[in-house]
Amino acid sequence: MWQALKENKTTQVLVSYGGLFTSFGTLLCCALPSTLVLMGFGASLAGFLGEFPELIWLSENKEWVFGASFFMLGVSYLGQRYSAKEVCPIDKKEECETTKSWSKPLFFVTLGINLIGAFYAFILPHLL
């Protein structure tokens, strides 16, 4: 399985960016609305949701949103662990090393975004 993933560069890119964008979706569904209400911008949130009513669906189905996000992050993590052991090809060594150097920090930023969103979605409502 990993050999097929390694050879298909499009799949590698989709998995990496999939983790990032699903985490960004968790921020839109849960962290952004909670922050706006917490700061007293409830009317702004109502106007924002009036323009983008699709975000209500994300909030109603936050368990699925976070499940998909953490799943994508897990797949991304496993792919990074596997590719860290691989040697970069000589003809694309510079591109490969650049990608390896920014993929790990990007993963941790994405994980942080997801954890912040999970805090706002599942823990903060019980604290308030």
N, C-alpha and C positions, 0 to 999 in steps of 0.2 A: 504494500500500500504506500509506504513512504517513498519507495523508489519511483512510483508513478507520480506522486506529488512533487518530488524533487525535479523530475524531468519536465513537468508542466509549469512553466513560469507564470502563466496566467492564473492558475489555481493558487499559487503561492501569493501573488499580489492580491487576489480576491479575498483570501483568508486573512491576510494582514490588515487590509483596509476594512474588511467586514467587522473585525473586532473593534476597530476604531469607531466606525459609524454606528454600530449598534450601541456602543457606550454613549455616543453623543445623543442617540435617541432616548436613552435613559435620563439624560439631563433635561431634555425637552419635556419629557412626560412628567417628571417628578421634582427635580431640583429647582428648575426655573420657576414653576408656579409657586412652590413653597417659599422660595426666597422672596419673590415679589409680594406675596401676602404678608410674610413676616416683616418686611420693610415698610408695609403700609401702602403698597401700590396695587391694591385689589381691583380698583377701577381700570388700571392699565392692563392687568391680567384679563379682565372681562373683555376689554377691547381687543386684546391680542387673540383671545380664544374666539371672538366674533369673526375675526379675519381668517383664522386658521382652525376651524372646528375639528379637523382631523386629529389634533392633539388631545382632544377629549377621549378619543378611542384609545390612544396610548396610555392615558392615565387610568382608564377603566380596566385595561388589560395589562397592568404593570407587571404581574407575575410572569406572563409570557414574554414581555419585552426584556425583563431582567434575565429570565431563563435563557433566551436566545443570545443575549449579550454575554453572559458568563460562559455559555457553551462556545461561542466564537472565540472568546478570550482563551479558553482552555485549548482549543484546536490551534490557535496561534502560538500559545506557549509550547505545546508539543512540537510544532513545526520549527520553532526557534531552537529548541533543545536538540532536535535532530540535525538541523542545518549548522549548528555551532561546531559540530564534530567534522563536518565536511570541509574539504579543501577547495578553495576557489580555483576555477579553471584559469589557466595562464592567459588565454586570450581576453578574458573579461575580469581579470584580477582586481583592477582598480574599482570597477563598478560593484563587484561583489563585496569587497572590503568596506566600501562606503555604505552599502545597504546593511551589512552586518553591524556597522558601527552605530547607525541611527535606529535600527529596529528594536534593540533592547530598551533604550530610553523611551521610545514611542510606546512600547508595550506597557511600561510602568506608568506612564502618563495616562494611558487609556484605562489601566486598572484603577488608578486613582480616581479618575472621572467616574468610573462605574461604582466604586465604593462610596463616593460622595452622593451619587444618585440613590444608591441603596439606603444610605443613612436617611436621606430626606424622604424616601418613599415608605420605608418600613419602620424605622426607629423613631424619628422625630415626631410623627403623629401620636405615638404612645407617650412621649415625654411631655407633650403640651397638653 
